[in-house]
Amino acid sequence: MNKRALKYIVVEGPIGIGKTVLARKLANTFNTELMLENSLDNPFLPKFYEDPQNAALPTQLHFLFQRLKMIETLRQTDLFKPAQVSDFLIQKDRLFAEVTLSDAEFELYNQVYNRLVLDAPIPDLVVYLQAPVEILIKRIYKRGIAYEKKIDDVYLNKICEAYINFFYHYNASPILIVNTSDINLVDSNDDYNYLLDYIRTLSPGKHYLNPQALAQNA
């Protein structure tokens, strides 16, 4: 893969993994436009972390409509304009809904989702970032958003498992699964450049990057 082939890159992963920072770096490297979701714009999210049972549905629908609005903008992008890097994959919206909603709420959500999420653009590459829950918790506390500190291990474990299951079956586009336990893509230029060099050598299909394993085999 090279700059010309990568017209639409998505960075994904659970809460606290650092996907937004990596998306910004990739957009700067490839000189593309940047499409970021903003959880701070969701007025229901703080309430969700306090009372998930009663706030899950409006929280999820707000995210769905927010993401769809940005995807619609991407659909209308002139083919001659710079490509896009995004920190979300629209199809992952349903992943959170399955974890957080009751059966009745999910049935309602699914009706909306199936009607609206049609012909979403397919990424040229998805970079899926992984890390153990204990590392995610540390990163969440480090970035200091007050209501996120109410996230517990049980919820985060469910989200991580849902991500693993989702990307296990995902085959719509090339995917790079990166274990970030032993690399710092936020603060280390060396780690970022290592990832970037790896991306530039990728062929189509599903790939796994485990820096610790690579170091042990060197």
N, C-alpha and C positions, 0 to 999 in steps of 0.2 A: 504494500500500500504506500501511496505517496500523497503529497499535498493535493495534486490534481484529483486523485481518486476519492479523497475524503472531503466530500461536500457537506455532509451532515453527520456530526459526531455527537454521541450522547454519553454522558458520564452518569453512572447510576450507583446506588448503594444505600445502605441504611442510614438512619439519623446519626450524625456525628462523624461520618467516614471521611469527610473532606471533599465531597464531589463538586461543590460550588467553586472552591479554590482551584481545583484541577481544571474545571471547565474554563475558568478565566485564563489560566495559563495556556491551555491549548488554543483558545481563541486568539490570544496574543501571538503565539508561535506561528499559527497557520494564517494569521491575518484575516480572521473571519468575524462575522457578527456573533453576538452572544445572546442567548435566550435563557434567562434564569427565572425559576419560580421564586416567589418571595413569601415564605411562611409567615413573616411578620405582618403581611397584609390580610391574613385570614383572621377576622375578629373572633371566630369561634374557637381558635386553637388553644388559647390559655384556659378557657373553660373546659375544653376536652381533657386536658391533663389533670384538672381538678375533679371532673365528673364525667368520665368517658361514656358511661351508659346513656346519659341524656344529651350529650353534645356531639356524639360521633357522627350522626347523619348530617346535620348542617355543616360540620367541619369538612366532611368528605365531599359533599356536594359543592361547597365553595371551592375546594381544591380542583375538583373536576372541571368546573366552569372556567376557573382561572387558567388551567392548563389548556383547555380547548380553545380559549381565546387566543393564546399564544401560538398554538398549532395552526389555527386558521390563518394567522399572519404568515407563518412559514409556508403554507400552501400557496399564498399569493405572492411570495417572493419572486422577483424577476430572476430568471435563470442566469443572467449575466452579472448579478450582484454577488458579493462575497457569500460564501457558504455560512453555515450556522454551527455553533457548538452550543449544546444545551445541557443543563444539569438535571433533566428529567426525561423519562420515557413515558409517553402518555398511557401506554398499556399497563404500567405499574400502578396506576391509580386504583385499579380493581384489586390489586394485591392488598393494599391497606384496607379497602372496604371489606374484604373477606375476613380480615383479622378483627376489625373494630365494630362491625355492625351486627345487630341481631338478624335472625333469619328473615323476619318480615321487612326490616329496613333494607337488607341486602337485596331482596327481591325487587323492592321499589327502586333502589339505586341501579340495579342491573337493567331495568327497563330504560332508564335514562341513559346509561352508559352505552347500551347496545344501539340505541337510536342515534346517538350523537358521535360516537367514536368510529367513524367510517372513513376509510381511505386516508388514514393518517400517514404522513410520509415515513418511509422506512430508512432508518439510519444506515450510513455506509460503514459505521463502526459503533459498537457499544462497548464502553469500558466500565466493567462492573467491579467496584471496589469492595473488598471484604476485610473484616477484622473481628476478633473475638469480642463478645459483649463487654467484658471488663475493660478492654481498650476503648471501646466506643463510649462507655460511661465516663472515663477519664477525659476524653476529648470533648464530650458534651459539657462537662463541668468547666473545662478550660476556656471554652468560648463564652461562657457566662450569661447565657440567656436564662432569665430567672425561671420562667415556667417550664423550660426544658429539664431543669434539675429535678422535676417531679416525676420524670420518666423512671419506671422501675425496671429491674432486670427481667421480670417475667414478660412484660410487654415487649421489651427490646428483643428478647429471645424469640418471641413469636414473629416479630417483624423480620429478624434475620433468617429464620427458618422459611418464612414465606418467600423471601428473596431467593434463597437457595433453590427452593422448589420451582419458582418461576423461571429462573435462568437455566435450570437443568433442562427444561422443556423448550426454552426459547431458541428458535432457529430462523427467525425472520431476517437476520442480518449477521455479519461477522461480529464476534464477541471476544473480548479479552477480559478474562477473570483474573484480578490482581489481588494477591494477599498483601495487605498493607501493614501487617503486624510489625515488620522489621524495616520499613522504609518510611520516610517522612516527606510526602509529596507537597506538604504545605510549606515547610520551612527550608528544605534542602534542595538546592539547585542540582546537586550531583544526582540525587535520587530521581528528581524530575527528568533530567536529561537521560538517565538510564532507561526510564519508562518510555521516553520519547523515541530513543533509538530503537527500542524493541517494537514500538508501534510501526515504525517506518519499514520494518522487515516483515510484517505480518502478511500471510496469505489468507484467502477467505477461509471461513470456518470458525471453530471454537478453539480458543487458546488459553493456556493457564500460565501465569507468571508468579512464581514463588521465590522471591529473592533469597530467602533463608536457605531453601533447598538448593538453589543454584550455587550459593556460596559454599555449602557443604560439599557439593560435587566438584568444585573447582580444583 
